[in-house]
Amino acid sequence: MAMAAAVDLERLLGAVDLSCTCCLQYFTDPVWLTGCSHSFCRPCIIQYCKGRQRASCPLCRADFELKDLRPNRQLAALVNLILQEVKEEELETQGEPKPSGTVACNDRSSAERQPGDKEEEIWDISKQLEMTAETINLLRKDLSKAKEYASQIKSQITKDFCCMKEYVERQERNTLRFIEQEQKAAQQKTEETIHQLCVEVNELLDINAQTSNLPERHRYKGSPSTMNKIMLDEKLNVVKSAVEDLKRKLEILLLEKYAQQFPPGADDVTFDLTRVYKCLAITAQKRKVMVSSYLTGYEPSPNRFCISQVMCSQSFSTGCHYWEVITKDSDGWAVGVAHEMIGKRDKLGRTEHSWCVEWLGPKKQLSAWHRDQETLLHKDKPLKVGVFLELQKKTVSFYSITDKEMLLHTFEISTSNPLYPAFWLYSLERNGSLTISHTNRR
């Protein structure tokens, strides 16, 4: 039996490598890497990392972190079993009687085995303390790096905004100086013209006195000089337009460079069951509207649309508001805002009190609509549209949402009435849908 056990042990050792590739000894407290599943002694792999949070596997070079280490209990049990068999074989070769199963079991609880068990337990606790201390040290280093990085970012943002404020202030001074110079030039030119006309008036009075007795054919036929019109208002309108253009460019700059800062937190808006077309179905907690192949069982409502449009229940009359709409699942759609009194047959963007951006499938183009006037935007189809309503500034802006916001178009709002999020779905022959997105933007 001893000979058979030895042969089986040799076969097992030949088939299974129970040695660590770092120390070339039997595994001690083996752990395995979750990424590549290779196993190593815990002390060996910690020593290999040398305090680094990320390292490469000694066997396959796959990246891993210390937090990826997992105890390999099956391998530990197998190593302990092999070591126990080896010890028993050594005892047999020395002529010592091999204890029976019962005696061996009782022997595990005897005083002879207890010191070894306690040493192993103490060693495990020591290793756990070592690992815990190492983890704490790494977390403290990460915390320090995070604070340092945040400080660098804050410093950079402060510098960027200082540069932008200096640029705006410089442009403001130059613009005011230009307006003052133009006003003075216009004033001087007007005063010169007045003086010239006064001189001509005096000359005409003298001529009138001298020629009062002359025949009609000899009288003075001249006429007073006509003052050239001064187009000061046109010049100032050009300046005003340039300032507005600069404002838009600064807004775009802020949105591109600091995408997470704008727009503000999103509003919770949901579709209104009383303001939706009968062939549009609303699902997902009133956040998704989709084309339905059958008539939905909505209750009668005097405000229900007669075309494939829907509005939200929420309205806004003050402050800033923002929401996002997933548009990728529709070949044709419009996203916008509208006054409550929009007609049941009025299409979004075709009335005085509605504004929207629209993607029309067959034409493959993006447009902005207001008062039935189209503005081509020459942009790709947005997969998600953000709507930013600034009622204090009386503007509504539309953004294409990807990794960052891209401004599509901004309207100036000409109404003080409450505005509602409004939507239109193109073609009832295809099952398109729009979904109000959950977002945590701040």
C-alpha positions in Angstrom: 0.0 0.0 0.0 2.9 2.4 0.9 4.5 1.7 -2.5 1.1 2.4 -4.3 0.6 5.6 -2.4 4.1 6.7 -3.3 3.5 5.9 -7.0 0.2 7.9 -6.9 1.9 10.8 -5.2 4.6 10.9 -7.8 2.0 10.8 -10.6 0.1 13.6 -8.9 3.2 15.7 -8.6 4.1 15.0 -12.2 0.7 16.0 -13.4 0.1 19.1 -11.2 2.7 21.8 -10.7 2.4 22.9 -7.0 5.3 25.2 -7.0 5.3 29.0 -7.2 7.1 30.3 -10.3 8.5 33.2 -8.2 10.1 31.2 -5.3 10.1 27.7 -7.0 8.9 26.2 -3.7 5.5 24.7 -2.7 2.8 27.4 -2.6 2.5 29.3 0.6 -0.9 31.0 1.1 -1.6 30.8 -2.6 -3.6 33.5 -4.4 -4.8 33.8 -8.0 -5.2 36.8 -10.3 -8.8 37.4 -11.5 -7.6 38.6 -14.9 -5.5 35.6 -16.1 -6.1 33.0 -13.3 -2.4 32.4 -12.6 -1.5 31.5 -9.0 1.4 32.7 -6.8 2.4 32.7 -3.2 0.8 35.8 -1.6 4.2 37.0 -0.1 5.9 36.4 -3.4 3.4 38.5 -5.5 3.3 41.3 -2.9 7.1 41.4 -3.0 7.0 41.3 -6.8 4.7 44.4 -6.9 7.0 46.3 -4.5 4.3 48.7 -3.4 3.0 49.4 -6.9 -0.8 49.5 -7.2 -0.7 48.1 -10.8 1.8 45.5 -12.2 2.1 42.8 -14.9 1.6 39.0 -14.3 5.1 37.3 -14.1 3.8 34.6 -16.5 1.7 36.2 -19.1 2.3 40.0 -18.5 -1.4 40.7 -18.1 -2.0 43.9 -16.0 -3.5 43.4 -12.6 -3.9 45.4 -9.3 -3.4 44.2 -5.7 -7.1 44.4 -5.2 -7.4 41.7 -7.9 -5.8 39.0 -5.7 -8.1 36.2 -4.5 -7.3 33.4 -2.1 -6.9 30.0 -4.0 -8.3 27.8 -1.3 -8.5 24.7 -3.5 -4.8 24.9 -4.3 -3.9 25.6 -0.7 -5.9 22.5 0.4 -4.1 20.4 -2.3 -0.7 21.6 -1.2 -1.4 20.9 2.5 -2.6 17.4 1.5 0.6 16.7 -0.5 2.8 18.0 2.3 1.0 15.8 4.8 1.5 12.8 2.5 5.1 13.6 2.2 5.6 13.8 5.9 3.8 10.5 6.4 6.1 8.8 3.9 9.1 10.2 5.6 7.8 8.8 8.9 7.3 5.4 7.3 10.8 5.4 5.8 12.2 6.1 9.3 10.4 3.0 10.7 7.9 4.9 12.8 4.4 3.4 12.9 1.8 5.2 10.8 -1.1 6.2 13.0 -4.6 5.0 12.1 -7.3 7.3 10.8 -8.8 7.6 14.3 -5.5 8.0 16.0 -4.4 10.5 13.4 -7.6 12.5 13.9 -7.1 12.5 17.7 -3.5 13.3 17.2 -4.5 16.5 15.4 -5.9 17.7 18.7 -3.0 16.6 20.8 -0.4 18.9 22.3 2.1 17.7 19.7 0.1 19.2 16.8 -1.2 22.4 18.5 2.1 24.4 18.3 2.2 24.0 14.6 -1.4 25.0 14.1 -1.0 28.1 16.3 2.1 29.1 14.4 0.2 28.7 11.1 -2.7 30.8 12.5 -0.3 33.4 13.7 1.4 33.5 10.3 -1.9 33.9 8.6 -2.9 36.8 10.9 0.5 38.4 10.3 0.1 38.2 6.5 -3.4 39.6 6.8 -2.1 42.5 8.8 0.6 43.1 6.3 -1.8 43.1 3.4 -4.2 45.4 5.3 -1.4 47.9 6.1 -0.3 47.8 2.5 -3.8 48.5 1.3 -4.2 51.4 3.7 -0.9 52.8 2.5 -2.0 52.5 -1.2 -5.3 54.2 -0.4 -3.6 57.0 1.4 -1.3 57.5 -1.6 -4.3 57.5 -4.0 -6.1 60.1 -1.8 -3.1 62.3 -1.8 -2.8 62.0 -5.6 -6.5 62.8 -6.0 -6.2 65.9 -3.9 -3.2 67.1 -5.9 -4.9 66.4 -9.2 -8.1 68.3 -8.1 -5.9 71.2 -7.1 -4.2 71.3 -10.5 -7.5 71.2 -12.3 -8.9 74.0 -10.2 -5.8 76.1 -10.8 -6.1 75.4 -14.6 -9.8 76.3 -14.7 -9.1 79.5 -12.7 -6.4 80.5 -15.3 -8.7 79.7 -18.2 -11.6 81.8 -16.8 -9.2 84.6 -16.0 -8.0 84.6 -19.7 -11.6 84.7 -20.9 -12.6 87.5 -18.5 -9.5 89.6 -19.6 -10.5 89.0 -23.2 -14.1 90.0 -22.7 -13.1 93.1 -20.7 -10.6 94.1 -23.4 -13.2 93.7 -26.1 -15.7 95.7 -24.0 -13.2 98.6 -23.6 -12.4 98.6 -27.3 -16.1 98.4 -28.3 -17.1 101.3 -26.0 -14.1 103.3 -27.3 -15.2 102.7 -30.9 -18.8 103.7 -30.1 -17.5 106.9 -28.4 -15.3 107.8 -31.4 -18.0 107.2 -33.9 -20.4 109.3 -31.9 -17.9 112.2 -31.6 -17.2 112.0 -35.4 -20.9 112.1 -36.1 -21.3 115.0 -33.8 -18.4 116.9 -35.3 -19.7 116.3 -38.8 -23.2 117.4 -37.8 -21.9 120.6 -36.2 -19.8 121.4 -39.4 -22.9 120.9 -41.5 -25.0 123.2 -39.3 -22.3 125.9 -39.5 -22.2 125.6 -43.3 -26.0 125.9 -43.5 -25.9 129.0 -41.3 -23.3 130.6 -43.6 -25.5 129.8 -46.6 -28.5 131.3 -44.9 -26.7 134.5 -44.3 -25.5 134.5 -47.9 -29.0 134.0 -49.1 -30.3 136.8 -47.0 -27.7 139.2 -48.5 -28.5 138.0 -52.0 -32.2 138.4 -51.3 -31.7 142.0 -50.1 -29.6 142.8 -53.2 -31.8 141.2 -55.7 -35.2 142.2 -54.4 -35.5 144.8 -57.1 -34.1 142.8 -60.0 -36.2 141.1 -62.7 -37.4 137.6 -62.0 -34.9 136.1 -64.5 -31.9 137.6 -62.7 -32.8 136.3 -59.3 -30.6 133.7 -57.4 -31.5 130.2 -58.4 -29.4 128.3 -56.0 -30.5 126.0 -53.1 -29.1 125.3 -49.7 -26.6 122.4 -49.3 -28.1 119.1 -48.4 -26.5 117.4 -45.4 -25.2 113.9 -46.1 -27.1 111.5 -43.9 -25.0 110.0 -41.2 -25.6 106.3 -40.8 -24.5 106.1 -37.2 -27.4 103.7 -36.3 -26.2 101.2 -38.9 -22.7 101.2 -37.6 -23.9 100.7 -34.0 -26.1 97.8 -35.2 -23.0 96.2 -36.7 -21.3 96.5 -33.4 -24.2 95.1 -31.5 -24.3 92.1 -33.9 -20.6 91.5 -33.4 -21.0 91.5 -29.6 -23.9 89.0 -29.8 -21.7 86.8 -32.1 -18.9 87.0 -29.6 -21.3 86.0 -26.8 -22.4 82.9 -28.8 -18.8 81.9 -29.5 -17.9 82.2 -25.8 -20.9 80.0 -24.9 -19.7 77.3 -27.4 -16.1 77.6 -26.0 -17.4 76.9 -22.5 -19.5 74.0 -23.6 -16.7 72.3 -25.5 -14.0 72.8 -22.9 -16.1 72.3 -19.7 -18.8 70.0 -20.9 -19.6 68.7 -17.4 -20.3 72.3 -16.1 -23.1 73.0 -18.5 -26.0 72.6 -18.7 -27.3 72.5 -15.1 -29.1 69.6 -13.4 -31.8 68.0 -15.5 -35.5 68.4 -14.8 -37.8 65.5 -14.3 -40.3 65.7 -17.2 -42.8 63.1 -18.3 -45.3 62.8 -21.2 -48.9 64.0 -20.8 -51.5 61.3 -21.5 -54.0 64.0 -22.4 -51.8 65.8 -24.9 -50.7 62.8 -27.1 -51.9 61.6 -30.5 -54.1 58.5 -30.4 -51.6 56.4 -32.4 -48.7 57.1 -30.1 -48.2 54.8 -27.1 -46.6 56.1 -23.9 -44.7 53.6 -21.7 -41.7 53.3 -19.3 -43.2 55.5 -16.5 -44.4 58.1 -19.1 -40.8 58.6 -20.4 -41.1 56.8 -23.8 -43.4 57.6 -26.7 -43.6 55.2 -29.6 -45.6 54.7 -32.8 -48.4 52.1 -32.1 -49.8 49.8 -34.7 -53.3 50.1 -33.1 -55.4 52.8 -31.5 -54.5 53.3 -27.8 -57.3 53.5 -25.3 -56.8 57.1 -24.1 -59.7 58.8 -22.4 -61.3 61.7 -24.4 -59.5 65.0 -24.0 -60.3 68.4 -25.7 -56.5 69.1 -26.0 -55.5 65.8 -27.7 -53.4 66.3 -30.8 -54.8 65.3 -34.2 -51.3 64.8 -35.6 -48.4 62.6 -34.3 -47.3 65.0 -31.5 -47.1 64.9 -27.7 -46.3 67.4 -24.9 -45.1 66.9 -21.4 -47.2 67.6 -18.3 -44.6 70.0 -16.8 -44.4 73.7 -17.8 -41.8 76.4 -17.1 -42.2 80.1 -16.7 -39.1 81.2 -14.7 -35.5 80.0 -14.1 -33.3 77.6 -16.1 -34.4 74.1 -17.1 -32.8 71.2 -19.0 -33.8 67.8 -20.2 -32.4 65.2 -22.7 -34.2 63.1 -25.3 -32.9 59.9 -26.9 -33.6 60.3 -30.6 -31.5 57.4 -32.1 -34.6 55.1 -32.4 -36.5 57.3 -34.8 -35.9 58.2 -38.5 -37.8 61.4 -38.2 -38.6 63.6 -35.2 -38.8 67.1 -33.8 -37.8 68.2 -30.2 -38.7 71.6 -28.9 -40.9 73.7 -26.6 -44.4 75.2 -27.2 -47.0 77.4 -25.6 -49.9 75.5 -24.0 -52.4 77.0 -26.5 -50.7 75.4 -29.5 -53.5 74.0 -31.7 -54.4 70.4 -32.0 -53.4 70.5 -35.7 -50.5 72.9 -35.4 -47.1 71.4 -36.2 -44.2 72.1 -33.8 -42.0 75.0 -35.0 -44.6 76.3 -37.5 -46.3 78.7 -35.1 -45.3 81.9 -33.4 -45.1 80.3 -29.9 -43.2 77.1 -30.7 -39.5 76.4 -31.3 -37.8 73.1 -32.3 -34.9 71.3 -34.0 -36.0 68.6 -36.5 -34.5 65.6 -38.3 -36.4 64.5 -41.3 -35.5 61.0 -42.6 -35.9 61.2 -46.4 -34.0 64.5 -46.7 -31.3 63.4 -44.2 -30.9 66.9 -42.8 -31.2 68.7 -39.5 -33.1 72.0 -39.3 -34.3 74.6 -36.7 -37.9 75.7 -37.1 -39.9 78.8 -35.7 -42.9 80.6 -37.2 -42.7 78.2 -40.2 -39.2 79.4 -41.1 -36.5 76.8 -41.5 -32.8 77.2 -40.7 -30.6 74.4 -42.0 -28.0 73.4 -39.4 -25.6 71.3 -41.5 -25.0 68.9 -38.6 -25.1 65.1 -38.4 -28.1 63.3 -36.9 -27.9 63.6 -33.1 -28.4 60.4 -31.2 -29.5 62.4 -28.1 -30.7 66.0 -27.9 -30.4 68.2 -24.9 -32.8 71.2 -24.4 -31.6 74.1 -22.3 -34.4 76.7 -21.5 -33.1 80.0 -20.0 -36.2 82.0 -19.3 -34.4 84.9 -17.7 -32.4 85.4 -20.9 -35.4 84.4 -23.0 -33.5 81.8 -25.0 -33.8 78.1 -25.7 -30.8 76.2 -26.9 -30.5 72.7 -28.4 -27.4 70.5 -28.1 -26.2 67.2 -29.6 -25.2 65.0 -26.7 -22.3 62.5 -27.2 -19.2 62.4 -25.0 -19.6 66.2 -24.7 -22.3 68.8 -25.6 -22.2 70.5 -29.1 -24.5 73.5 -29.6 -26.9 73.0 -32.5 -29.0 76.2 -32.4 -30.2 78.9 -30.0 -33.6 80.7 -30.4 -34.6 84.0 -28.7 -38.0 83.4 -27.1 -40.7 86.1 -27.8 -43.2 85.0 -25.2 -43.7 85.3 -21.5 -46.2 82.4 -21.3 -45.3 79.1 -19.7 -43.6 76.7 -22.1 -43.9 72.9 -22.3 -41.5 70.3 -23.7 -43.0 69.2 -27.0 -42.2 66.5 -29.5 -43.2 65.2 -33.0 -42.7 61.8 -34.6 -42.4 61.4 -38.3 -44.2 58.6 -40.3 -46.7 56.4 -38.5 -45.7 53.5 -40.9 -42.5 52.8 -38.9 -42.2 52.0 -35.3 -40.1 55.0 -34.2 -39.7 56.2 -30.6 -38.4 59.0 -28.4 -37.3 58.5 -24.8 -36.7 61.1 -22.1 -33.3 60.2 -20.7 -32.4 59.9 -17.0 -29.4 62.1 -16.4 -27.4 63.3 -13.4 -25.6 66.2 -15.1 -24.8 69.1 -12.9 
